[in-house]
Amino acid sequence: MQKNYKPHPNSFKNTFCVFHEVLPDTVEGLKVQFESKAGSSYYYTQEGMYRLSNHWGRLANSKWRLIAMEPETASKYKIGFAKWDCFYPDNATEKLYYLEMDQAKNTVNYQHKMNPDYNQKAVLRNSLETTKRIKQIRNLLELTSWARHYDCDDISLLRKLIIEELIYTDKSLEEIKRETAEKVSSSLG
């Protein structure tokens, strides 16, 4: 029989957390301890929280992301698990977030500075600055029209150079593009 574990109701307000998808049989025998108006179910244990939901990302006053299993499960509803010590404080003003590029998947995401994997090299930004940089990086990854202004045929190299600067410096995108163009033309000349 499951021992009832109930965290304080305000424990999750203004938090950032990364959940990892688990299979449905993981919550078999656990009792749903809370159901949201949006239809998510929550299971609390001594170790952490399981959440069954069809929506992840921005939730009311928190940012909860799900890392899906590979290969991804077909169900629209996913169950994620997060340990209690993986819920980090969130607010709009503090520089809490850094960017992380996944070269293999060609994706960018943000992480919290309290993440034990933070290498202290990526620049920390507030939520608004982080969102802006993510949009810039995703445009660089998805579009190609910006590259025609460079005297370089290797768009993957240009992307890598610009994105690294967006992650590891506070320089503006325009400044980074200008410096990259200068580097590329001097290396060709």
C-alpha positions as CSV (number, residue, x, y, z in Angstrom):
1,M,0.0,0.0,0.0
2,Q,1.3,3.4,-1.0
3,K,2.1,5.8,1.9
4,N,0.4,9.1,1.2
5,Y,3.1,11.8,0.6
6,K,1.8,15.3,0.1
7,P,4.0,18.3,-0.6
8,H,3.0,21.8,0.4
9,P,0.5,23.2,-2.1
10,N,2.8,26.2,-2.9
11,S,5.9,24.0,-3.5
12,F,5.6,24.2,-7.3
13,K,4.7,27.8,-7.8
14,N,7.3,29.7,-9.8
15,T,9.5,26.7,-10.5
16,F,11.5,25.3,-13.4
17,C,11.8,21.6,-13.8
18,V,12.8,19.0,-16.3
19,F,10.8,15.8,-16.2
20,H,11.9,12.5,-17.9
21,E,9.3,10.4,-19.6
22,V,8.6,7.0,-18.0
23,L,6.4,4.1,-19.1
24,P,2.8,4.0,-17.9
25,D,3.4,0.9,-15.8
26,T,5.7,3.0,-13.6
27,V,2.6,4.6,-11.9
28,E,0.6,1.4,-11.6
29,G,-0.6,1.0,-8.0
30,L,0.1,4.7,-7.2
31,K,-2.9,6.8,-6.3
32,V,-3.6,10.1,-8.1
33,Q,-3.2,12.7,-5.5
34,F,-4.1,15.8,-7.5
35,E,-5.9,16.5,-10.7
36,S,-5.6,19.9,-12.3
37,K,-8.4,21.8,-14.1
38,A,-6.5,21.2,-17.3
39,G,-6.7,17.4,-16.9
40,S,-3.2,16.6,-15.6
41,S,-2.8,14.0,-12.9
42,Y,-0.1,14.1,-10.2
43,Y,1.3,11.2,-8.2
44,Y,3.6,12.2,-5.3
45,T,6.2,9.8,-3.8
46,Q,9.0,10.3,-1.3
47,E,11.5,10.5,-4.2
48,G,9.6,12.9,-6.4
49,M,6.6,13.6,-8.6
50,Y,5.0,11.8,-11.5
51,R,2.9,13.9,-13.8
52,L,0.5,12.5,-16.5
53,S,-0.3,15.2,-19.0
54,N,-0.8,16.1,-22.6
55,H,0.8,19.5,-22.2
56,W,4.3,20.5,-21.1
57,G,6.2,23.8,-21.1
58,R,4.7,26.9,-19.5
59,L,2.2,26.0,-16.9
60,A,0.4,28.8,-15.1
61,N,3.4,30.2,-13.1
62,S,6.0,27.5,-13.8
63,K,8.1,26.1,-16.6
64,W,8.1,22.3,-16.7
65,R,9.7,20.5,-19.7
66,L,9.5,16.8,-20.6
67,I,12.4,14.9,-22.1
68,A,10.6,12.3,-24.2
69,M,11.8,8.7,-24.4
70,E,13.6,7.5,-27.5
71,P,12.0,6.2,-29.6
72,E,9.2,8.6,-28.6
73,T,6.0,7.0,-27.3
74,A,2.9,7.3,-29.6
75,S,0.5,8.5,-26.8
76,K,-0.4,12.1,-26.6
77,Y,-0.5,11.8,-22.8
78,K,3.0,11.4,-21.4
79,I,4.1,10.5,-17.9
80,G,7.1,12.4,-16.6
81,F,9.1,11.9,-13.4
82,A,11.2,14.5,-11.6
83,K,13.0,14.2,-8.2
84,W,12.1,16.8,-5.6
85,D,15.5,18.4,-5.8
86,C,15.1,19.1,-9.5
87,F,12.5,21.8,-8.9
88,Y,14.4,25.1,-9.2
89,P,13.1,28.6,-8.5
90,D,11.9,30.7,-11.4
91,N,11.2,34.4,-11.9
92,A,11.2,36.9,-14.7
93,T,14.0,39.2,-13.5
94,E,16.9,37.1,-12.3
95,K,19.5,35.6,-14.6
96,L,18.6,32.0,-14.0
97,Y,18.9,30.4,-17.4
98,Y,21.6,29.3,-19.9
99,L,21.3,27.9,-23.4
100,E,22.4,24.4,-24.3
101,M,22.9,23.2,-27.9
102,D,22.3,19.6,-28.9
103,Q,24.5,19.2,-32.0
104,A,23.3,15.7,-32.7
105,K,19.6,16.7,-32.7
106,N,20.3,20.2,-34.0
107,T,18.2,21.7,-31.3
108,V,18.6,24.4,-28.6
109,N,17.0,24.5,-25.2
110,Y,17.4,26.4,-21.9
111,Q,18.5,25.0,-18.6
112,H,18.5,26.4,-15.1
113,K,21.7,27.5,-13.5
114,M,21.1,25.1,-10.6
115,N,21.3,22.2,-13.0
116,P,24.3,20.1,-11.8
117,D,25.5,19.9,-15.5
118,Y,25.9,23.6,-15.8
119,N,29.6,24.2,-16.9
120,Q,29.7,27.9,-15.7
121,K,30.6,29.0,-19.3
122,A,27.3,29.7,-21.0
123,V,26.0,33.2,-20.2
124,L,23.2,33.4,-17.7
125,R,20.1,35.4,-18.8
126,N,16.6,36.2,-17.5
127,S,13.6,34.6,-19.1
128,L,13.0,37.3,-21.7
129,E,16.6,37.4,-22.9
130,T,16.7,33.6,-23.0
131,T,13.5,33.4,-25.1
132,K,14.9,36.0,-27.5
133,R,18.2,34.1,-27.9
134,I,16.4,30.8,-28.5
135,K,14.3,32.4,-31.2
136,Q,17.5,33.7,-32.9
137,I,19.2,30.4,-32.8
138,R,16.1,28.5,-34.1
139,N,15.9,30.9,-37.0
140,L,19.6,30.3,-37.8
141,L,18.9,26.5,-37.7
142,E,15.7,26.6,-39.7
143,L,16.4,29.3,-42.3
144,T,19.1,29.7,-44.9
145,S,18.5,33.2,-46.4
146,W,20.7,34.9,-43.8
147,A,23.7,32.9,-45.0
148,R,23.8,34.5,-48.5
149,H,25.5,37.6,-47.1
150,Y,28.6,35.5,-46.3
151,D,31.4,34.6,-48.6
152,C,31.3,31.0,-47.3
153,D,29.6,27.9,-48.8
154,D,29.7,25.9,-45.5
155,I,26.4,27.0,-43.8
156,S,26.9,24.4,-41.0
157,L,30.2,26.1,-40.0
158,L,28.6,29.6,-40.1
159,R,25.7,28.3,-37.9
160,K,28.2,26.8,-35.4
161,L,30.3,29.9,-35.1
162,I,27.3,32.2,-34.7
163,I,25.4,30.0,-32.3
164,E,28.4,29.5,-30.0
165,E,28.7,33.2,-29.7
166,L,25.0,33.6,-29.0
167,I,25.4,31.0,-26.2
168,Y,28.7,32.1,-24.7
169,T,28.7,35.9,-25.1
170,D,26.4,38.9,-24.5
171,K,27.1,40.3,-28.0
172,S,24.1,41.2,-30.1
173,L,23.3,39.0,-33.1
174,E,24.2,41.8,-35.5
175,E,27.6,42.2,-33.8
176,I,28.2,38.4,-34.0
177,K,27.2,38.3,-37.6
178,R,29.5,41.2,-38.5
179,E,32.5,39.6,-36.6
180,T,31.8,36.2,-38.2
181,A,31.7,37.8,-41.7
182,E,35.1,39.4,-41.0
183,K,36.6,36.1,-39.7
184,V,35.3,34.3,-42.8
185,S,36.6,36.8,-45.3
186,S,40.0,37.1,-43.6
187,S,40.4,33.3,-43.5
188,L,39.6,33.2,-47.3
189,G,41.9,36.2,-48.1
